[in-house]
Amino acid sequence: MAAADLSCLECHQHEPVADLVNSIENTFIDLEACFANLDRPAPPSIRAQHAAVLADQSIHLVAALKTAHPELFRRFMKTWHAN
């Protein structure tokens, strides 16, 4: 998380949630494909790149949800910090 760009959490304009979810799903499919052949998985650098993109996209999704549904976001944060 130290390397993550969290500035999007302070913005109020985001891509539509459906588009963000679609992008995350596609990136996850790409990451999963790295392990399609267990005898010869994709190189670690490729897997790491997909994982980094997935993390970044997830942060953008959380930011969009924070803007679109602030009360839901507050409840999520309260629950997360309680655990």
PDB file of N, CA, C and O in Angstrom:
ATOM      1  N   MET A   1       0.816  -1.199   0.000  1.00  0.00           N
ATOM      2  CA  MET A   1       0.000   0.000   0.000  1.00  0.00           C
ATOM      3  C   MET A   1       0.858   1.261   0.000  1.00  0.00           C
ATOM      4  O   MET A   1       0.405   2.317  -0.441  1.00  0.00           O
ATOM      5  N   ALA A   2       2.077   1.161   0.484  1.00  0.00           N
ATOM      6  CA  ALA A   2       2.933   2.337   0.541  1.00  0.00           C
ATOM      7  C   ALA A   2       3.203   2.903  -0.845  1.00  0.00           C
ATOM      8  O   ALA A   2       3.405   4.109  -0.987  1.00  0.00           O
ATOM      9  N   ALA A   3       3.210   2.064  -1.859  1.00  0.00           N
ATOM     10  CA  ALA A   3       3.489   2.521  -3.224  1.00  0.00           C
ATOM     11  C   ALA A   3       2.224   2.926  -3.962  1.00  0.00           C
ATOM     12  O   ALA A   3       2.302   3.451  -5.073  1.00  0.00           O
ATOM     13  N   ALA A   4       1.072   2.696  -3.373  1.00  0.00           N
ATOM     14  CA  ALA A   4      -0.197   2.969  -4.056  1.00  0.00           C
ATOM     15  C   ALA A   4      -0.486   4.464  -4.111  1.00  0.00           C
ATOM     16  O   ALA A   4      -0.195   5.208  -3.174  1.00  0.00           O
ATOM     17  N   ASP A   5      -1.062   4.881  -5.226  1.00  0.00           N
ATOM     18  CA  ASP A   5      -1.517   6.261  -5.386  1.00  0.00           C
ATOM     19  C   ASP A   5      -2.955   6.325  -4.868  1.00  0.00           C
ATOM     20  O   ASP A   5      -3.881   5.849  -5.524  1.00  0.00           O
ATOM     21  N   LEU A   6      -3.128   6.907  -3.708  1.00  0.00           N
ATOM     22  CA  LEU A   6      -4.441   6.983  -3.079  1.00  0.00           C
ATOM     23  C   LEU A   6      -5.145   8.308  -3.340  1.00  0.00           C
ATOM     24  O   LEU A   6      -6.197   8.570  -2.758  1.00  0.00           O
ATOM     25  N   SER A   7      -4.587   9.140  -4.197  1.00  0.00           N
ATOM     26  CA  SER A   7      -5.168  10.460  -4.448  1.00  0.00           C
ATOM     27  C   SER A   7      -6.589  10.375  -4.998  1.00  0.00           C
ATOM     28  O   SER A   7      -7.380  11.298  -4.802  1.00  0.00           O
ATOM     29  N   CYS A   8      -6.922   9.292  -5.678  1.00  0.00           N
ATOM     30  CA  CYS A   8      -8.273   9.160  -6.230  1.00  0.00           C
ATOM     31  C   CYS A   8      -9.328   9.096  -5.126  1.00  0.00           C
ATOM     32  O   CYS A   8     -10.503   9.363  -5.378  1.00  0.00           O
ATOM     33  N   LEU A   9      -8.921   8.746  -3.908  1.00  0.00           N
ATOM     34  CA  LEU A   9      -9.876   8.697  -2.802  1.00  0.00           C
ATOM     35  C   LEU A   9     -10.378  10.081  -2.414  1.00  0.00           C
ATOM     36  O   LEU A   9     -11.410  10.207  -1.755  1.00  0.00           O
ATOM     37  N   GLU A  10      -9.658  11.110  -2.817  1.00  0.00           N
ATOM     38  CA  GLU A  10     -10.047  12.482  -2.506  1.00  0.00           C
ATOM     39  C   GLU A  10     -10.793  13.156  -3.652  1.00  0.00           C
ATOM     40  O   GLU A  10     -11.290  14.270  -3.489  1.00  0.00           O
ATOM     41  N   CYS A  11     -10.879  12.504  -4.803  1.00  0.00           N
ATOM     42  CA  CYS A  11     -11.569  13.063  -5.971  1.00  0.00           C
ATOM     43  C   CYS A  11     -13.060  12.765  -5.882  1.00  0.00           C
ATOM     44  O   CYS A  11     -13.494  11.870  -5.157  1.00  0.00           O
ATOM     45  N   HIS A  12     -13.831  13.539  -6.640  1.00  0.00           N
ATOM     46  CA  HIS A  12     -15.278  13.328  -6.651  1.00  0.00           C
ATOM     47  C   HIS A  12     -15.801  12.923  -8.019  1.00  0.00           C
ATOM     48  O   HIS A  12     -17.005  12.731  -8.185  1.00  0.00           O
ATOM     49  N   GLN A  13     -14.919  12.791  -8.999  1.00  0.00           N
ATOM     50  CA  GLN A  13     -15.319  12.327 -10.322  1.00  0.00           C
ATOM     51  C   GLN A  13     -14.570  11.040 -10.620  1.00  0.00           C
ATOM     52  O   GLN A  13     -13.344  10.977 -10.531  1.00  0.00           O
ATOM     53  N   HIS A  14     -15.334  10.018 -10.973  1.00  0.00           N
ATOM     54  CA  HIS A  14     -14.761   8.699 -11.204  1.00  0.00           C
ATOM     55  C   HIS A  14     -15.418   8.058 -12.414  1.00  0.00           C
ATOM     56  O   HIS A  14     -16.478   8.485 -12.872  1.00  0.00           O
ATOM     57  N   GLU A  15     -14.763   7.027 -12.917  1.00  0.00           N
ATOM     58  CA  GLU A  15     -15.386   6.217 -13.953  1.00  0.00           C
ATOM     59  C   GLU A  15     -16.630   5.570 -13.350  1.00  0.00           C
ATOM     60  O   GLU A  15     -16.710   5.384 -12.136  1.00  0.00           O
ATOM     61  N   PRO A  16     -17.593   5.230 -14.194  1.00  0.00           N
ATOM     62  CA  PRO A  16     -18.771   4.526 -13.662  1.00  0.00           C
ATOM     63  C   PRO A  16     -18.366   3.213 -12.980  1.00  0.00           C
ATOM     64  O   PRO A  16     -17.444   2.529 -13.424  1.00  0.00           O
ATOM     65  N   VAL A  17     -19.062   2.881 -11.912  1.00  0.00           N
ATOM     66  CA  VAL A  17     -18.749   1.678 -11.141  1.00  0.00           C
ATOM     67  C   VAL A  17     -18.781   0.441 -12.031  1.00  0.00           C
ATOM     68  O   VAL A  17     -17.913  -0.424 -11.918  1.00  0.00           O
ATOM     69  N   ALA A  18     -19.772   0.348 -12.915  1.00  0.00           N
ATOM     70  CA  ALA A  18     -19.874  -0.825 -13.797  1.00  0.00           C
ATOM     71  C   ALA A  18     -18.636  -0.966 -14.676  1.00  0.00           C
ATOM     72  O   ALA A  18     -18.163  -2.079 -14.904  1.00  0.00           O
ATOM     73  N   ASP A  19     -18.109   0.148 -15.170  1.00  0.00           N
ATOM     74  CA  ASP A  19     -16.894   0.101 -15.995  1.00  0.00           C
ATOM     75  C   ASP A  19     -15.689  -0.346 -15.176  1.00  0.00           C
ATOM     76  O   ASP A  19     -14.859  -1.124 -15.647  1.00  0.00           O
ATOM     77  N   LEU A  20     -15.602   0.152 -13.952  1.00  0.00           N
ATOM     78  CA  LEU A  20     -14.495  -0.238 -13.076  1.00  0.00           C
ATOM     79  C   LEU A  20     -14.562  -1.726 -12.742  1.00  0.00           C
ATOM     80  O   LEU A  20     -13.545  -2.419 -12.748  1.00  0.00           O
ATOM     81  N   VAL A  21     -15.759  -2.204 -12.454  1.00  0.00           N
ATOM     82  CA  VAL A  21     -15.925  -3.628 -12.147  1.00  0.00           C
ATOM     83  C   VAL A  21     -15.540  -4.473 -13.355  1.00  0.00           C
ATOM     84  O   VAL A  21     -14.879  -5.502 -13.209  1.00  0.00           O
ATOM     85  N   ASN A  22     -15.949  -4.045 -14.547  1.00  0.00           N
ATOM     86  CA  ASN A  22     -15.604  -4.773 -15.769  1.00  0.00           C
ATOM     87  C   ASN A  22     -14.086  -4.821 -15.968  1.00  0.00           C
ATOM     88  O   ASN A  22     -13.538  -5.861 -16.332  1.00  0.00           O
ATOM     89  N   SER A  23     -13.419  -3.704 -15.730  1.00  0.00           N
ATOM     90  CA  SER A  23     -11.957  -3.659 -15.862  1.00  0.00           C
ATOM     91  C   SER A  23     -11.282  -4.591 -14.859  1.00  0.00           C
ATOM     92  O   SER A  23     -10.331  -5.296 -15.196  1.00  0.00           O
ATOM     93  N   ILE A  24     -11.777  -4.587 -13.634  1.00  0.00           N
ATOM     94  CA  ILE A  24     -11.220  -5.466 -12.599  1.00  0.00           C
ATOM     95  C   ILE A  24     -11.419  -6.925 -12.987  1.00  0.00           C
ATOM     96  O   ILE A  24     -10.511  -7.744 -12.846  1.00  0.00           O
ATOM     97  N   GLU A  25     -12.596  -7.237 -13.467  1.00  0.00           N
ATOM     98  CA  GLU A  25     -12.866  -8.619 -13.880  1.00  0.00           C
ATOM     99  C   GLU A  25     -11.921  -9.050 -15.002  1.00  0.00           C
ATOM    100  O   GLU A  25     -11.390 -10.160 -14.976  1.00  0.00           O
ATOM    101  N   ASN A  26     -11.712  -8.172 -15.987  1.00  0.00           N
ATOM    102  CA  ASN A  26     -10.814  -8.502 -17.097  1.00  0.00           C
ATOM    103  C   ASN A  26      -9.370  -8.671 -16.632  1.00  0.00           C
ATOM    104  O   ASN A  26      -8.668  -9.570 -17.095  1.00  0.00           O
ATOM    105  N   THR A  27      -8.930  -7.816 -15.723  1.00  0.00           N
ATOM    106  CA  THR A  27      -7.569  -7.935 -15.205  1.00  0.00           C
ATOM    107  C   THR A  27      -7.411  -9.215 -14.395  1.00  0.00           C
ATOM    108  O   THR A  27      -6.382  -9.885 -14.475  1.00  0.00           O
ATOM    109  N   PHE A  28      -8.438  -9.551 -13.615  1.00  0.00           N
ATOM    110  CA  PHE A  28      -8.380 -10.795 -12.850  1.00  0.00           C
ATOM    111  C   PHE A  28      -8.316 -11.998 -13.787  1.00  0.00           C
ATOM    112  O   PHE A  28      -7.598 -12.959 -13.513  1.00  0.00           O
ATOM    113  N   ILE A  29      -9.061 -11.949 -14.887  1.00  0.00           N
ATOM    114  CA  ILE A  29      -9.008 -13.023 -15.888  1.00  0.00           C
ATOM    115  C   ILE A  29      -7.593 -13.129 -16.457  1.00  0.00           C
ATOM    116  O   ILE A  29      -7.070 -14.229 -16.633  1.00  0.00           O
ATOM    117  N   ASP A  30      -6.978 -11.978 -16.744  1.00  0.00           N
ATOM    118  CA  ASP A  30      -5.597 -11.978 -17.250  1.00  0.00           C
ATOM    119  C   ASP A  30      -4.635 -12.590 -16.234  1.00  0.00           C
ATOM    120  O   ASP A  30      -3.750 -13.366 -16.595  1.00  0.00           O
ATOM    121  N   LEU A  31      -4.815 -12.235 -14.962  1.00  0.00           N
ATOM    122  CA  LEU A  31      -3.953 -12.788 -13.911  1.00  0.00           C
ATOM    123  C   LEU A  31      -4.184 -14.292 -13.766  1.00  0.00           C
ATOM    124  O   LEU A  31      -3.233 -15.062 -13.635  1.00  0.00           O
ATOM    125  N   GLU A  32      -5.425 -14.692 -13.788  1.00  0.00           N
ATOM    126  CA  GLU A  32      -5.745 -16.116 -13.677  1.00  0.00           C
ATOM    127  C   GLU A  32      -5.148 -16.907 -14.842  1.00  0.00           C
ATOM    128  O   GLU A  32      -4.705 -18.041 -14.664  1.00  0.00           O
ATOM    129  N   ALA A  33      -5.138 -16.309 -16.026  1.00  0.00           N
ATOM    130  CA  ALA A  33      -4.576 -16.977 -17.206  1.00  0.00           C
ATOM    131  C   ALA A  33      -3.079 -17.241 -17.043  1.00  0.00           C
ATOM    132  O   ALA A  33      -2.531 -18.140 -17.682  1.00  0.00           O
ATOM    133  N   CYS A  34      -2.431 -16.470 -16.203  1.00  0.00           N
ATOM    134  CA  CYS A  34      -1.001 -16.686 -15.949  1.00  0.00           C
ATOM    135  C   CYS A  34      -0.738 -18.059 -15.345  1.00  0.00           C
ATOM    136  O   CYS A  34       0.385 -18.562 -15.399  1.00  0.00           O
ATOM    137  N   PHE A  35      -1.771 -18.661 -14.773  1.00  0.00           N
ATOM    138  CA  PHE A  35      -1.620 -19.956 -14.109  1.00  0.00           C
ATOM    139  C   PHE A  35      -2.369 -21.066 -14.833  1.00  0.00           C
ATOM    140  O   PHE A  35      -2.591 -22.139 -14.271  1.00  0.00           O
ATOM    141  N   ALA A  36      -2.759 -20.811 -16.078  1.00  0.00           N
ATOM    142  CA  ALA A  36      -3.499 -21.815 -16.851  1.00  0.00           C
ATOM    143  C   ALA A  36      -2.674 -23.083 -17.040  1.00  0.00           C
ATOM    144  O   ALA A  36      -3.215 -24.189 -17.028  1.00  0.00           O
ATOM    145  N   ASN A  37      -1.386 -22.923 -17.211  1.00  0.00           N
ATOM    146  CA  ASN A  37      -0.483 -24.065 -17.357  1.00  0.00           C
ATOM    147  C   ASN A  37       0.390 -24.106 -16.106  1.00  0.00           C
ATOM    148  O   ASN A  37       1.370 -23.368 -16.001  1.00  0.00           O
ATOM    149  N   LEU A  38       0.035 -24.964 -15.167  1.00  0.00           N
ATOM    150  CA  LEU A  38       0.761 -25.005 -13.891  1.00  0.00           C
ATOM    151  C   LEU A  38       2.204 -25.458 -14.041  1.00  0.00           C
ATOM    152  O   LEU A  38       3.043 -25.170 -13.186  1.00  0.00           O
ATOM    153  N   ASP A  39       2.493 -26.164 -15.121  1.00  0.00           N
ATOM    154  CA  ASP A  39       3.877 -26.575 -15.364  1.00  0.00           C
ATOM    155  C   ASP A  39       4.728 -25.416 -15.856  1.00  0.00           C
ATOM    156  O   ASP A  39       5.953 -25.431 -15.730  1.00  0.00           O
ATOM    157  N   ARG A  40       4.072 -24.419 -16.413  1.00  0.00           N
ATOM    158  CA  ARG A  40       4.800 -23.277 -16.975  1.00  0.00           C
ATOM    159  C   ARG A  40       4.003 -21.985 -16.794  1.00  0.00           C
ATOM    160  O   ARG A  40       3.494 -21.433 -17.770  1.00  0.00           O
ATOM    161  N   PRO A  41       3.890 -21.499 -15.561  1.00  0.00           N
ATOM    162  CA  PRO A  41       3.137 -20.258 -15.343  1.00  0.00           C
ATOM    163  C   PRO A  41       3.854 -19.072 -15.991  1.00  0.00           C
ATOM    164  O   PRO A  41       5.038 -19.142 -16.323  1.00  0.00           O
ATOM    165  N   ALA A  42       3.122 -18.010 -16.157  1.00  0.00           N
ATOM    166  CA  ALA A  42       3.711 -16.792 -16.719  1.00  0.00           C
ATOM    167  C   ALA A  42       4.848 -16.316 -15.815  1.00  0.00           C
ATOM    168  O   ALA A  42       4.858 -16.611 -14.620  1.00  0.00           O
ATOM    169  N   PRO A  43       5.798 -15.585 -16.381  1.00  0.00           N
ATOM    170  CA  PRO A  43       6.918 -15.080 -15.572  1.00  0.00           C
ATOM    171  C   PRO A  43       6.426 -14.214 -14.403  1.00  0.00           C
ATOM    172  O   PRO A  43       5.395 -13.549 -14.509  1.00  0.00           O
ATOM    173  N   PRO A  44       7.161 -14.229 -13.302  1.00  0.00           N
ATOM    174  CA  PRO A  44       6.772 -13.425 -12.143  1.00  0.00           C
ATOM    175  C   PRO A  44       6.553 -11.948 -12.471  1.00  0.00           C
ATOM    176  O   PRO A  44       5.666 -11.317 -11.897  1.00  0.00           O
ATOM    177  N   SER A  45       7.335 -11.398 -13.372  1.00  0.00           N
ATOM    178  CA  SER A  45       7.178  -9.974 -13.702  1.00  0.00           C
ATOM    179  C   SER A  45       5.811  -9.696 -14.325  1.00  0.00           C
ATOM    180  O   SER A  45       5.211  -8.656 -14.057  1.00  0.00           O
ATOM    181  N   ILE A  46       5.320 -10.607 -15.144  1.00  0.00           N
ATOM    182  CA  ILE A  46       3.998 -10.442 -15.764  1.00  0.00           C
ATOM    183  C   ILE A  46       2.911 -10.585 -14.705  1.00  0.00           C
ATOM    184  O   ILE A  46       1.963  -9.801 -14.678  1.00  0.00           O
ATOM    185  N   ARG A  47       3.043 -11.574 -13.841  1.00  0.00           N
ATOM    186  CA  ARG A  47       2.055 -11.780 -12.777  1.00  0.00           C
ATOM    187  C   ARG A  47       2.029 -10.578 -11.842  1.00  0.00           C
ATOM    188  O   ARG A  47       0.959 -10.133 -11.425  1.00  0.00           O
ATOM    189  N   ALA A  48       3.200 -10.056 -11.515  1.00  0.00           N
ATOM    190  CA  ALA A  48       3.280  -8.885 -10.636  1.00  0.00           C
ATOM    191  C   ALA A  48       2.639  -7.670 -11.285  1.00  0.00           C
ATOM    192  O   ALA A  48       1.976  -6.879 -10.613  1.00  0.00           O
ATOM    193  N   GLN A  49       2.833  -7.521 -12.577  1.00  0.00           N
ATOM    194  CA  GLN A  49       2.232  -6.390 -13.287  1.00  0.00           C
ATOM    195  C   GLN A  49       0.702  -6.474 -13.225  1.00  0.00           C
ATOM    196  O   GLN A  49       0.037  -5.475 -12.950  1.00  0.00           O
ATOM    197  N   HIS A  50       0.150  -7.656 -13.478  1.00  0.00           N
ATOM    198  CA  HIS A  50      -1.306  -7.826 -13.390  1.00  0.00           C
ATOM    199  C   HIS A  50      -1.801  -7.558 -11.970  1.00  0.00           C
ATOM    200  O   HIS A  50      -2.836  -6.917 -11.787  1.00  0.00           O
ATOM    201  N   ALA A  51      -1.076  -8.039 -10.972  1.00  0.00           N
ATOM    202  CA  ALA A  51      -1.473  -7.833  -9.579  1.00  0.00           C
ATOM    203  C   ALA A  51      -1.455  -6.352  -9.211  1.00  0.00           C
ATOM    204  O   ALA A  51      -2.340  -5.878  -8.498  1.00  0.00           O
ATOM    205  N   ALA A  52      -0.457  -5.625  -9.693  1.00  0.00           N
ATOM    206  CA  ALA A  52      -0.372  -4.187  -9.414  1.00  0.00           C
ATOM    207  C   ALA A  52      -1.532  -3.440 -10.067  1.00  0.00           C
ATOM    208  O   ALA A  52      -2.124  -2.550  -9.456  1.00  0.00           O
ATOM    209  N   VAL A  53      -1.851  -3.799 -11.295  1.00  0.00           N
ATOM    210  CA  VAL A  53      -2.981  -3.166 -11.988  1.00  0.00           C
ATOM    211  C   VAL A  53      -4.275  -3.476 -11.241  1.00  0.00           C
ATOM    212  O   VAL A  53      -5.116  -2.595 -11.061  1.00  0.00           O
ATOM    213  N   LEU A  54      -4.434  -4.709 -10.811  1.00  0.00           N
ATOM    214  CA  LEU A  54      -5.628  -5.114 -10.073  1.00  0.00           C
ATOM    215  C   LEU A  54      -5.768  -4.313  -8.777  1.00  0.00           C
ATOM    216  O   LEU A  54      -6.868  -3.879  -8.435  1.00  0.00           O
ATOM    217  N   ALA A  55      -4.683  -4.119  -8.069  1.00  0.00           N
ATOM    218  CA  ALA A  55      -4.713  -3.329  -6.833  1.00  0.00           C
ATOM    219  C   ALA A  55      -5.097  -1.881  -7.119  1.00  0.00           C
ATOM    220  O   ALA A  55      -5.907  -1.298  -6.398  1.00  0.00           O
ATOM    221  N   ASP A  56      -4.519  -1.300  -8.169  1.00  0.00           N
ATOM    222  CA  ASP A  56      -4.828   0.081  -8.533  1.00  0.00           C
ATOM    223  C   ASP A  56      -6.298   0.221  -8.929  1.00  0.00           C
ATOM    224  O   ASP A  56      -6.973   1.162  -8.511  1.00  0.00           O
ATOM    225  N   GLN A  57      -6.780  -0.709  -9.729  1.00  0.00           N
ATOM    226  CA  GLN A  57      -8.182  -0.658 -10.146  1.00  0.00           C
ATOM    227  C   GLN A  57      -9.110  -0.796  -8.937  1.00  0.00           C
ATOM    228  O   GLN A  57     -10.160  -0.156  -8.886  1.00  0.00           O
ATOM    229  N   SER A  58      -8.734  -1.614  -7.982  1.00  0.00           N
ATOM    230  CA  SER A  58      -9.547  -1.805  -6.784  1.00  0.00           C
ATOM    231  C   SER A  58      -9.627  -0.526  -5.963  1.00  0.00           C
ATOM    232  O   SER A  58     -10.680  -0.200  -5.414  1.00  0.00           O
ATOM    233  N   ILE A  59      -8.530   0.189  -5.880  1.00  0.00           N
ATOM    234  CA  ILE A  59      -8.527   1.475  -5.172  1.00  0.00           C
ATOM    235  C   ILE A  59      -9.469   2.453  -5.867  1.00  0.00           C
ATOM    236  O   ILE A  59     -10.210   3.181  -5.206  1.00  0.00           O
ATOM    237  N   HIS A  60      -9.442   2.470  -7.185  1.00  0.00           N
ATOM    238  CA  HIS A  60     -10.340   3.355  -7.934  1.00  0.00           C
ATOM    239  C   HIS A  60     -11.803   2.960  -7.730  1.00  0.00           C
ATOM    240  O   HIS A  60     -12.674   3.828  -7.663  1.00  0.00           O
ATOM    241  N   LEU A  61     -12.076   1.675  -7.631  1.00  0.00           N
ATOM    242  CA  LEU A  61     -13.444   1.228  -7.371  1.00  0.00           C
ATOM    243  C   LEU A  61     -13.900   1.675  -5.989  1.00  0.00           C
ATOM    244  O   LEU A  61     -15.021   2.161  -5.837  1.00  0.00           O
ATOM    245  N   VAL A  62     -13.059   1.519  -4.994  1.00  0.00           N
ATOM    246  CA  VAL A  62     -13.404   1.969  -3.641  1.00  0.00           C
ATOM    247  C   VAL A  62     -13.658   3.476  -3.642  1.00  0.00           C
ATOM    248  O   VAL A  62     -14.588   3.947  -2.987  1.00  0.00           O
ATOM    249  N   ALA A  63     -12.845   4.229  -4.367  1.00  0.00           N
ATOM    250  CA  ALA A  63     -13.033   5.683  -4.445  1.00  0.00           C
ATOM    251  C   ALA A  63     -14.365   6.025  -5.098  1.00  0.00           C
ATOM    252  O   ALA A  63     -15.069   6.926  -4.641  1.00  0.00           O
ATOM    253  N   ALA A  64     -14.711   5.315  -6.156  1.00  0.00           N
ATOM    254  CA  ALA A  64     -15.988   5.568  -6.838  1.00  0.00           C
ATOM    255  C   ALA A  64     -17.158   5.228  -5.927  1.00  0.00           C
ATOM    256  O   ALA A  64     -18.147   5.959  -5.880  1.00  0.00           O
ATOM    257  N   LEU A  65     -17.048   4.127  -5.209  1.00  0.00           N
ATOM    258  CA  LEU A  65     -18.113   3.756  -4.276  1.00  0.00           C
ATOM    259  C   LEU A  65     -18.217   4.761  -3.131  1.00  0.00           C
ATOM    260  O   LEU A  65     -19.314   5.049  -2.652  1.00  0.00           O
ATOM    261  N   LYS A  66     -17.087   5.287  -2.698  1.00  0.00           N
ATOM    262  CA  LYS A  66     -17.081   6.299  -1.631  1.00  0.00           C
ATOM    263  C   LYS A  66     -17.885   7.520  -2.056  1.00  0.00           C
ATOM    264  O   LYS A  66     -18.621   8.097  -1.255  1.00  0.00           O
ATOM    265  N   THR A  67     -17.743   7.911  -3.314  1.00  0.00           N
ATOM    266  CA  THR A  67     -18.459   9.077  -3.828  1.00  0.00           C
ATOM    267  C   THR A  67     -19.929   8.762  -4.088  1.00  0.00           C
ATOM    268  O   THR A  67     -20.810   9.544  -3.731  1.00  0.00           O
ATOM    269  N   ALA A  68     -20.187   7.619  -4.707  1.00  0.00           N
ATOM    270  CA  ALA A  68     -21.558   7.274  -5.096  1.00  0.00           C
ATOM    271  C   ALA A  68     -22.420   6.848  -3.906  1.00  0.00           C
ATOM    272  O   ALA A  68     -23.626   7.091  -3.893  1.00  0.00           O
ATOM    273  N   HIS A  69     -21.806   6.218  -2.915  1.00  0.00           N
ATOM    274  CA  HIS A  69     -22.543   5.686  -1.762  1.00  0.00           C
ATOM    275  C   HIS A  69     -21.772   5.974  -0.477  1.00  0.00           C
ATOM    276  O   HIS A  69     -21.228   5.056   0.136  1.00  0.00           O
ATOM    277  N   PRO A  70     -21.721   7.247  -0.063  1.00  0.00           N
ATOM    278  CA  PRO A  70     -20.881   7.610   1.091  1.00  0.00           C
ATOM    279  C   PRO A  70     -21.261   6.896   2.393  1.00  0.00           C
ATOM    280  O   PRO A  70     -20.380   6.546   3.178  1.00  0.00           O
ATOM    281  N   GLU A  71     -22.552   6.676   2.630  1.00  0.00           N
ATOM    282  CA  GLU A  71     -22.950   6.007   3.870  1.00  0.00           C
ATOM    283  C   GLU A  71     -22.498   4.545   3.869  1.00  0.00           C
ATOM    284  O   GLU A  71     -22.044   4.036   4.894  1.00  0.00           O
ATOM    285  N   LEU A  72     -22.620   3.881   2.743  1.00  0.00           N
ATOM    286  CA  LEU A  72     -22.141   2.506   2.620  1.00  0.00           C
ATOM    287  C   LEU A  72     -20.630   2.451   2.844  1.00  0.00           C
ATOM    288  O   LEU A  72     -20.125   1.542   3.503  1.00  0.00           O
ATOM    289  N   PHE A  73     -19.915   3.430   2.291  1.00  0.00           N
ATOM    290  CA  PHE A  73     -18.465   3.491   2.478  1.00  0.00           C
ATOM    291  C   PHE A  73     -18.122   3.681   3.951  1.00  0.00           C
ATOM    292  O   PHE A  73     -17.211   3.029   4.461  1.00  0.00           O
ATOM    293  N   ARG A  74     -18.841   4.566   4.641  1.00  0.00           N
ATOM    294  CA  ARG A  74     -18.591   4.792   6.074  1.00  0.00           C
ATOM    295  C   ARG A  74     -18.829   3.510   6.883  1.00  0.00           C
ATOM    296  O   ARG A  74     -18.051   3.185   7.780  1.00  0.00           O
ATOM    297  N   ARG A  75     -19.900   2.789   6.561  1.00  0.00           N
ATOM    298  CA  ARG A  75     -20.176   1.529   7.267  1.00  0.00           C
ATOM    299  C   ARG A  75     -19.084   0.501   6.996  1.00  0.00           C
ATOM    300  O   ARG A  75     -18.666  -0.223   7.901  1.00  0.00           O
ATOM    301  N   PHE A  76     -18.623   0.438   5.751  1.00  0.00           N
ATOM    302  CA  PHE A  76     -17.532  -0.472   5.398  1.00  0.00           C
ATOM    303  C   PHE A  76     -16.290  -0.145   6.223  1.00  0.00           C
ATOM    304  O   PHE A  76     -15.675  -1.041   6.801  1.00  0.00           O
ATOM    305  N   MET A  77     -15.920   1.136   6.281  1.00  0.00           N
ATOM    306  CA  MET A  77     -14.727   1.542   7.021  1.00  0.00           C
ATOM    307  C   MET A  77     -14.883   1.256   8.514  1.00  0.00           C
ATOM    308  O   MET A  77     -13.940   0.809   9.166  1.00  0.00           O
ATOM    309  N   LYS A  78     -16.062   1.514   9.045  1.00  0.00           N
ATOM    310  CA  LYS A  78     -16.302   1.258  10.465  1.00  0.00           C
ATOM    311  C   LYS A  78     -16.159  -0.234  10.766  1.00  0.00           C
ATOM    312  O   LYS A  78     -15.542  -0.613  11.761  1.00  0.00           O
ATOM    313  N   THR A  79     -16.725  -1.072   9.911  1.00  0.00           N
ATOM    314  CA  THR A  79     -16.625  -2.520  10.093  1.00  0.00           C
ATOM    315  C   THR A  79     -15.187  -2.985   9.950  1.00  0.00           C
ATOM    316  O   THR A  79     -14.708  -3.804  10.735  1.00  0.00           O
ATOM    317  N   TRP A  80     -14.501  -2.460   8.946  1.00  0.00           N
ATOM    318  CA  TRP A  80     -13.113  -2.852   8.694  1.00  0.00           C
ATOM    319  C   TRP A  80     -12.223  -2.495   9.880  1.00  0.00           C
ATOM    320  O   TRP A  80     -11.388  -3.298  10.295  1.00  0.00           O
ATOM    321  N   HIS A  81     -12.400  -1.293  10.426  1.00  0.00           N
ATOM    322  CA  HIS A  81     -11.570  -0.860  11.553  1.00  0.00           C
ATOM    323  C   HIS A  81     -11.944  -1.581  12.846  1.00  0.00           C
ATOM    324  O   HIS A  81     -11.124  -1.679  13.759  1.00  0.00           O
ATOM    325  N   ALA A  82     -13.163  -2.080  12.930  1.00  0.00           N
ATOM    326  CA  ALA A  82     -13.587  -2.809  14.126  1.00  0.00           C
ATOM    327  C   ALA A  82     -12.921  -4.176  14.210  1.00  0.00           C
ATOM    328  O   ALA A  82     -12.756  -4.735  15.294  1.00  0.00           O
ATOM    329  N   ASN A  83     -12.543  -4.702  13.061  1.00  0.00           N
ATOM    330  CA  ASN A  83     -11.923  -6.042  13.048  1.00  0.00           C
ATOM    331  C   ASN A  83     -10.472  -5.858  13.147  1.00  0.00           C
ATOM    332  O   ASN A  83      -9.724  -6.836  13.157  1.00  0.00           O
TER     333      ASN A  83
END
